[in-house]
Amino acid sequence: MTEERRADTAPAGARRLVAGGSMLAGAMLVANAGNYALNLFLGRVLTPAEFSDANLMVTLLFTLTSVALCLQMVAARFVARADASGFPGDSDALVRRLRRLALWSGVLAAVALAAGSPLWSDLFRTASPWPFVVLAAGVPFWLVQAVGRGTLQARLAFPALALSFVIEMITRVGLGVVLVWAGFGVIGATVALSVSFVVTCVVVSMVARASGGAVSGTIDPREVRAYAGMVSILLIGQIIANNSDILISKAVFPPADAGVYAAVALVGRAVFFLAWSVATVVFPVAVRRHAAGQDASNVLRNGMVIVAAIGLVCAVGGFFWGGPVLGVVLGPAYAGLSVPIAAYALTTTLFALGNLVASYHLSRSRTRQSWILVGAAVLQVILLLVWHRDMASLIAAQGVAMTVLLVALAVNALVSSSATRRAATAGGTP
């Protein structure tokens, strides 16, 4: 390709990337808004204890999502690299292997959930063990669709990826409202959750079809397994940081108080899910740029600015309108939660920034940032176990841990940059 053609196509590619990323972000915003609307509906029609049980099912799903995200990120990295190298046939073979792995992993997780449902019910003080069984039925479909989403992400097929999120939300919200309104309560909400996985799996399988093309056989299964191990480090940190507060509050608070805390966390977590759309775009773009020998640091910087802006808007909105809106939607018991919502949004913003940095470096097979995130997540658990007197204590503990995370990442970046400059200076010295 000539320099003139590169100059012509680069802006066009950038415009397509921005348009696709904006479409994905918009779709994820709509999907999250719908899911939050469903949760607000549940908070309105269910008792605080029932709402806490329903929210626990979602929290357990987030815990299992670590496996789904591992599959998605592995697919995204290696499919993007193989396609960029001109061997899409390698991508198709990898996707088939990952789907088989996802199916068997999902079956094992489902058995653990369903067979252990009496134990889980006693541990988390739920009214019935049956929601665990219903959730288990959808887990295999959830993991299989993650591979398809990773394929779409790698090929920058953001419109199709966006469609999958919207369809998942419509299925979950529509069926959830109908079943809960019909009197099925927590069981109905969990059925809607599992059915949405099945529908999404079918849709993603239809749009993420094999592309065909040249095969080189250069994707080494050992490299894939090694990278999956690297991704698992980050995802373990995500699991602990994202879910430990909910699980601890469910175990130590009375059911009604746990339900109120779940409502705060529900709103505050909007920051992370909105920020995840940024990470979804940044990751494959960084992989492609690194594969082409190009610098991708500006992609990370721009992503961090966007995530910080999202967090600030959510925190300010939560401070001024969070409590009053929840008071109208859920009832007077939730009207005084503006300050906790804003504080939770700020702590989640810190975590979302750290997660974006770690995800970016994973695109280059660097794990130090992921280990730092895991360390901060473990610190968070320790603080939560020691400091769980009330809602304010839980949020403060998370704020301390996530501040430590960003400080540690900043120090690591400064040390790495200084070492790189010294190495460059030494290399240039005659």
C-alpha positions in Angstrom: 0.0 0.0 0.0 1.4 3.4 -0.9 1.8 6.2 1.6 -1.0 8.2 -0.1 -3.4 5.3 0.3 -2.5 4.9 4.0 -3.1 8.5 4.5 -6.5 8.2 2.8 -7.7 5.1 4.6 -6.4 5.9 8.1 -8.9 8.7 8.7 -11.7 6.6 7.2 -10.8 3.7 9.5 -10.6 6.0 12.5 -14.1 7.4 11.6 -15.5 3.9 11.4 -13.9 3.0 14.7 -15.4 6.1 16.4 -18.8 5.5 14.9 -18.8 1.8 15.8 -17.5 2.5 19.3 -20.1 5.2 19.8 -22.8 2.8 18.6 -21.6 0.1 21.0 -21.4 2.6 23.9 -24.9 3.8 23.1 -26.3 0.3 22.9 -24.7 -0.6 26.2 -26.1 2.5 27.8 -29.6 1.5 26.5 -29.1 -2.0 27.7 -27.9 -1.0 31.2 -30.7 1.6 31.4 -33.2 -1.2 30.7 -31.6 -3.6 33.2 -31.5 -0.8 35.8 -35.2 -0.1 35.1 -36.0 -3.8 35.7 -34.1 -3.7 39.0 -35.9 -0.5 40.0 -39.2 -2.3 39.2 -38.1 -5.2 41.3 -37.1 -2.9 44.2 -40.6 -1.4 43.9 -42.7 -4.5 43.9 -40.5 -6.8 46.0 -39.8 -6.5 49.7 -36.2 -5.4 50.6 -35.4 -9.0 51.6 -36.8 -10.4 48.3 -34.9 -7.7 46.3 -31.7 -8.7 48.1 -32.3 -12.3 47.0 -32.9 -11.2 43.4 -29.8 -9.0 43.4 -27.8 -11.9 44.8 -28.5 -13.9 41.7 -27.1 -11.1 39.5 -24.1 -10.9 41.8 -23.4 -14.6 41.5 -23.7 -14.2 37.7 -21.1 -11.5 37.8 -18.8 -13.9 39.7 -19.3 -16.5 36.9 -18.8 -13.8 34.3 -15.1 -13.9 35.1 -15.0 -17.1 33.0 -17.1 -15.5 30.3 -14.9 -12.5 30.1 -11.8 -14.7 30.0 -13.2 -16.5 27.0 -14.3 -13.2 25.4 -10.9 -11.5 25.9 -8.9 -14.6 24.6 -11.1 -14.8 21.5 -10.8 -11.0 21.0 -7.0 -11.0 21.2 -6.3 -14.0 19.0 -9.0 -13.5 16.4 -7.9 -9.9 16.0 -4.3 -10.9 15.6 -5.0 -13.8 13.2 -7.3 -11.6 11.0 -4.8 -8.8 11.0 -2.1 -11.3 9.8 -4.3 -12.5 6.9 -5.3 -15.9 8.3 -9.0 -15.7 9.4 -9.2 -19.5 9.1 -7.1 -19.8 12.2 -9.6 -17.6 14.0 -12.5 -19.9 13.1 -10.6 -23.0 14.4 -9.8 -21.2 17.7 -13.4 -20.1 18.1 -14.7 -23.7 17.7 -12.3 -24.9 20.4 -13.3 -22.0 22.8 -17.0 -22.8 22.3 -16.5 -26.4 23.3 -14.5 -25.3 26.4 -17.2 -22.7 27.2 -20.0 -25.4 27.0 -18.2 -27.8 29.3 -17.2 -25.1 31.8 -20.8 -23.9 31.8 -22.1 -27.4 32.5 -19.7 -27.8 35.5 -20.6 -24.5 36.9 -24.3 -25.3 36.5 -23.9 -28.6 38.4 -22.1 -26.8 41.2 -24.9 -24.2 41.5 -27.8 -26.6 41.3 -26.4 -29.4 43.4 -25.2 -27.0 46.1 -28.3 -24.8 46.1 -29.3 -25.8 49.7 -25.9 -24.9 50.9 -25.9 -21.6 49.0 -29.3 -20.8 50.3 -28.3 -21.3 53.9 -25.0 -19.3 53.5 -26.6 -16.3 51.9 -29.9 -16.4 53.9 -32.2 -16.7 50.9 -35.9 -17.6 51.2 -35.5 -20.5 48.7 -32.8 -22.6 47.0 -34.7 -22.7 43.7 -33.4 -19.5 42.2 -29.9 -21.0 42.2 -31.2 -24.0 40.2 -32.9 -21.7 37.7 -29.8 -19.6 37.3 -27.7 -22.7 36.7 -29.8 -23.6 33.7 -28.7 -20.5 31.8 -25.0 -20.5 32.7 -23.8 -22.8 29.8 -25.5 -20.5 27.3 -24.0 -17.4 29.0 -20.4 -18.8 28.5 -20.9 -19.9 24.9 -22.2 -16.5 23.8 -19.2 -14.9 25.4 -17.0 -16.5 22.8 -19.2 -15.1 20.0 -19.0 -11.6 21.5 -15.2 -11.8 21.7 -15.2 -12.7 17.9 -17.4 -9.7 17.1 -15.2 -7.5 19.3 -12.0 -8.6 17.6 -13.5 -7.9 14.1 -14.7 -4.5 15.2 -18.3 -5.6 14.4 -19.6 -3.2 16.9 -23.2 -2.9 15.4 -23.8 -6.7 15.7 -22.2 -6.6 19.2 -24.4 -3.7 20.2 -27.5 -5.6 18.9 -26.7 -8.6 21.1 -26.7 -6.4 24.3 -30.0 -4.7 23.3 -31.7 -8.0 22.6 -30.5 -9.5 25.9 -31.9 -6.5 27.7 -35.3 -6.6 26.0 -35.7 -10.3 26.7 -34.7 -9.9 30.3 -36.8 -6.8 31.1 -39.9 -7.9 29.1 -40.0 -11.4 30.6 -39.0 -10.3 34.0 -41.7 -7.7 34.3 -44.4 -10.1 33.1 -43.3 -13.0 35.5 -42.8 -10.8 38.6 -46.1 -8.9 37.9 -47.8 -12.3 37.6 -46.6 -13.1 41.2 -43.6 -15.3 40.6 -41.3 -13.0 42.5 -37.6 -13.9 42.7 -38.0 -17.1 40.8 -39.6 -15.1 37.9 -36.8 -12.6 37.8 -34.2 -15.4 37.7 -36.1 -17.2 34.9 -36.0 -14.0 32.9 -32.2 -13.8 33.5 -31.6 -17.4 32.3 -33.9 -17.1 29.3 -32.1 -13.9 28.2 -28.8 -15.9 28.1 -30.4 -18.5 25.8 -31.8 -15.9 23.4 -28.5 -14.0 23.3 -26.6 -17.2 22.6 -28.8 -17.9 19.6 -28.4 -14.3 18.3 -24.7 -14.2 18.7 -24.2 -17.6 17.1 -26.1 -16.3 14.1 -24.1 -13.1 13.6 -20.6 -14.4 14.6 -20.4 -16.9 11.9 -17.1 -18.4 10.5 -15.5 -16.1 8.0 -13.4 -18.7 6.2 -10.1 -17.9 4.5 -6.5 -18.8 4.7 -5.1 -21.0 7.4 -1.6 -21.0 8.7 -1.9 -23.0 11.9 0.2 -20.5 13.8 -2.1 -20.1 16.8 -0.3 -22.2 19.4 -2.7 -23.8 22.0 0.0 -23.3 24.6 0.1 -19.6 23.9 -3.6 -19.4 24.1 -3.6 -21.2 27.5 -0.8 -19.0 28.8 -2.7 -15.9 27.8 -5.9 -17.2 29.4 -3.9 -17.5 32.6 -2.8 -13.9 32.2 -6.4 -12.8 31.7 -7.6 -14.8 34.7 -5.3 -12.7 36.9 -7.2 -9.6 35.9 -10.6 -11.2 36.1 -10.0 -12.6 39.6 -9.3 -9.1 40.7 -12.5 -7.9 39.0 -14.5 -10.6 40.7 -13.2 -9.7 44.2 -13.4 -6.0 43.8 -16.8 -6.0 42.1 -18.7 -8.5 44.2 -17.1 -8.8 47.7 -19.0 -5.9 49.2 -22.4 -7.3 48.1 -21.6 -10.8 49.4 -20.3 -9.4 52.7 -23.3 -7.1 53.1 -25.6 -10.0 52.4 -23.8 -12.2 55.0 -23.5 -9.6 57.8 -26.4 -7.2 57.4 -30.0 -7.9 58.2 -32.0 -8.7 55.0 -33.7 -5.3 54.9 -30.4 -3.4 55.3 -28.7 -5.6 52.7 -31.5 -4.7 50.3 -30.9 -1.0 50.8 -27.2 -1.5 50.3 -28.0 -3.5 47.1 -30.0 -0.5 45.8 -27.0 1.8 46.3 -24.6 -0.6 44.7 -27.0 -1.1 41.8 -26.9 2.6 40.9 -23.2 3.1 41.8 -22.1 0.2 39.6 -23.5 1.9 36.5 -20.1 3.6 36.3 -18.3 0.3 35.8 -20.7 -1.1 33.2 -20.6 2.2 31.2 -16.8 2.2 31.5 -16.7 -1.4 30.3 -17.9 -0.3 26.9 -14.8 1.9 26.7 -12.6 -1.1 27.6 -14.4 -3.2 25.0 -13.3 -0.8 22.2 -9.8 0.0 23.6 -8.7 -3.7 23.9 -9.0 -4.9 20.2 -7.8 -1.6 18.9 -4.7 -1.8 21.0 -4.1 -5.4 19.9 -4.3 -4.4 16.2 -2.0 -1.4 16.7 0.6 -3.5 18.5 0.4 -6.2 15.9 1.1 -3.5 13.3 4.0 -2.1 15.2 2.2 1.1 16.0 2.0 3.1 19.3 -1.3 2.7 21.1 -0.7 4.8 24.2 -3.0 7.6 23.0 -5.8 5.0 22.9 -5.3 4.4 26.7 -5.1 8.1 27.5 -8.3 8.9 25.6 -10.1 5.9 27.2 -9.1 7.1 30.7 -10.4 10.6 30.0 -13.8 9.1 28.9 -14.0 6.8 31.9 -13.2 9.7 34.3 -15.9 11.8 32.6 -18.5 9.1 32.9 -17.7 8.6 36.6 -17.8 12.3 37.4 -21.2 12.7 35.6 -22.6 9.7 37.5 -21.3 10.9 40.9 -22.7 14.4 40.4 -26.0 13.0 39.2 -26.2 10.6 42.1 -25.4 13.4 44.6 -28.2 15.7 43.4 -30.8 13.3 42.1 -30.0 9.8 43.2 -31.9 9.8 46.5 -35.0 11.7 45.3 -35.3 9.5 42.3 -34.9 6.3 44.3 -37.4 7.7 46.8 -40.0 8.1 44.1 -39.3 4.8 42.4 -38.6 2.5 45.3 -40.2 4.2 48.2 -39.4 6.6 51.1 -36.9 4.2 52.7 -34.5 4.9 49.8 -34.9 8.7 49.6 -31.9 9.6 51.7 -29.3 7.7 49.8 -27.9 10.5 47.6 -24.5 10.8 49.4 -23.9 7.0 49.5 -24.8 6.7 45.8 -22.4 9.5 44.9 -19.6 8.1 47.1 -20.1 4.6 45.6 -20.0 6.0 42.1 -16.6 7.7 42.9 -15.1 4.6 44.3 -16.3 2.6 41.3 -14.7 5.2 39.0 -11.4 4.6 40.6 -11.7 0.9 40.1 -12.9 1.4 36.5 -9.8 3.5 35.7 -7.5 0.8 37.2 -9.3 -1.9 35.3 -8.9 -0.1 32.0 -5.2 0.3 32.6 -4.8 -3.4 33.4 -6.9 -4.4 30.4 -4.8 -2.2 28.1 -1.5 -3.8 29.3 -3.0 -7.3 28.9 -3.3 -6.5 25.2 0.5 -6.5 25.3 0.7 -9.6 27.5 1.8 -7.6 30.5 0.4 -8.8 33.8 2.1 -6.6 36.5 -0.9 -4.2 36.4 -3.3 -7.0 36.8 -1.4 -8.3 39.8 -1.6 -4.8 41.3 -5.3 -4.8 40.8 -5.6 -8.2 42.5 -3.6 -6.9 45.4 -5.9 -3.9 45.8 -9.0 -6.2 45.6 -7.6 -8.4 48.4 -6.9 -5.3 50.4 -10.5 -4.3 49.9 -11.8 -7.6 51.2 -9.6 -7.3 54.3 -10.9 -3.8 55.0 -14.5 -4.9 54.4 -14.2 -7.8 56.8 -12.7 -5.6 59.5 -14.7 -2.5 58.8 -18.4 -3.4 58.1 -20.3 -1.6 60.8 -22.7 0.1 58.3 -23.1 1.2 54.7 -20.7 4.1 55.1 -18.0 1.8 56.4 -18.3 -0.5 53.4 -18.1 2.3 50.9 -15.2 3.9 52.7 -13.3 0.6 52.8 -13.7 0.4 49.0 -12.6 3.9 48.5 -9.3 3.4 50.4 -8.5 0.2 48.5 -9.2 1.7 45.1 -7.2 4.8 45.9 -4.3 2.5 46.8 -4.8 0.8 43.4 -4.5 4.0 41.4 -1.5 5.2 43.4 0.3 1.9 42.9 -0.5 1.9 39.1 0.8 5.5 38.8 4.0 4.6 40.7 4.5 1.5 38.5 4.0 3.6 35.3 6.6 6.2 36.5 9.1 3.5 37.4 8.6 1.8 34.1 8.9 5.0 32.1 12.1 6.0 34.0 13.6 2.6 33.3 12.7 2.8 29.6 14.4 6.3 29.3 17.5 5.1 31.1 17.7 2.0 28.8 17.3 4.2 25.7 20.0 6.6 26.9 22.4 3.8 27.7 21.7 2.3 24.3 22.4 5.5 22.5 25.7 6.1 24.4 28.7 5.3 22.2 
